[in-house]
Amino acid sequence: MSIRAIIVDTAGTTTDLNFIQDVLFPYSKRVIGEFLEKNQNNALVDYCISDVKDIALEPDASLPRVIEILSQWIDEDRKVTPLKTLQGLIWKQGYNQAEFKGHIYPDFIDSIDEILAANIRIYSFSSGSVDAQKLLFSHSDAGDLTPKFSGHFDTRTGNKLDKQAYSNICNTISLKPKQMLFISDVIEELKAADAAGLLTAQMVRNPDQKTAKFKVITSFNELEFN
């Protein structure tokens, strides 16, 4: 496999989707009201609140209404930047208060050093914010994994279902598409990466998971770097 970089998805690929859905999302929904009330004068939080109003087409929305909108978006798992940014800030609070640790699949942890030893860089690309990704990997079951990564990408790079996002990543890290392997459990994301010319592999951790034309792996240990 003549690749120079591996780009990994997070939920369903490097971390259990249940950790996101059963731990992180409920925590963000439970504390988002209190968090916004306490931090609404923070410049970044204030910007996110304004962004929520713009996206919801409710420019005069009160703070309680913004909280209501965000709670609904959490339930819907909306891939919108202000929500993901705020969730990242909230999860930072949770990690720092030891409310939870970041779940990372053991096979990914075991494969990291082998990947790096093969002179292959590791990046992550998630609909969760870059800050949220760094929190996940820095507070993981195996300790701080962030030094192992060369970078992280989120929706500011582009929608994960849009091939342009993957072209943007290529341009950012100065590699050709065929020098990059994107690994995800989501077929639509793989289609977008494939359309941009990247090598792809579908992570299938659930035997009932739908597959497509893409190379299937069930563990990072199945990757070959020769």
Number of C-alpha atoms within 10 A of each C-alpha: 11 12 19 20 23 20 24 22 23 23 21 19 23 24 20 17 14 13 17 17 15 11 15 20 18 15 18 23 19 12 14 20 17 11 17 20 12 10 12 16 11 11 10 15 18 14 13 19 22 18 17 22 18 13 11 13 10 13 12 11 17 12 15 12 13 20 21 15 16 25 20 13 15 19 12 9 15 13 16 18 18 20 24 23 19 23 25 23 20 21 23 18 15 18 17 13 9 10 12 17 20 23 20 22 18 15 14 17 17 13 16 18 13 15 21 15 11 13 13 20 20 20 20 21 25 22 24 21 25 21 19 22 21 20 24 25 24 18 21 21 17 16 12 15 18 18 9 15 17 13 16 20 22 21 18 12 18 17 18 23 16 17 20 17 22 29 21 14 21 20 12 10 13 9 15 15 23 17 17 26 23 23 27 27 26 21 18 14 22 26 20 20 27 20 16 19 19 23 21 22 22 22 25 19 15 10 8 7 10 10 15 12 10 15 12 18 17 17 17 20 15 11 14 11 14 7
